[in-house]
């Protein structure tokens, strides 16, 4: 990984990306360097847009690069940053014994508990 840009460098990179977005709108770029949330330049194909806070809470931020907050949505779109929700696949852990089938014996027990007066309080 590279080093974070200083504030002046970051501002310059953002201005260049904004200018490129105006010039190349609709053409889509690939393999451009964009600043991530920490201000480190990463390939645009490794950076993803995400507006879903619940999804962000479940993602390992060390493995997923998000764009720097100073990048406008139009710049992110022009740079080809995909929505994280469209490319992410969530998987269950290998603990298959913890999976619950919809017709298991526990379904009735859970349904009863969810509709109980104690839970409604």
PESULHU-V341494 format. One line per field, one symbol per residue. ss: DSSP state (@ for helix, = for strand, . for the rest). phi: phi as a letter, one per 40 degrees, with the letter a starting at -180 (. if undefined). psi: psi as a letter, one per 30 degrees, with the letter a starting at -180 (. if undefined). A space follows every 10 residues. Layout:
ss=???
phi=???
psi=???
This chain:
ss=......@@@@ @@@@@@@@@@ @@@....... ..====.... ===@@@===. ..@@@@@@.. ....===... ..@@@@@@.. .==@@@@... .....@@@.. ....@@@@@@ @@@@..@@@@ .
phi=.cccccdccc cccccccccc cccbdgcgbb fccbccdcgc cbcccbbbca bccccccccc ccbbcbccdc ccdccccccg cccdccbcbc bccccccccb ccbcccdccc cccccccccc c
psi=kakkkleeee eeeeeeeeee eeegkffkll hlkkkafggk klkffgkkkk fjeeeeffkj fffkkllkff kleeeeeefg klkefffkkk kllgifffkk lfglffeeee eeefgleeff .
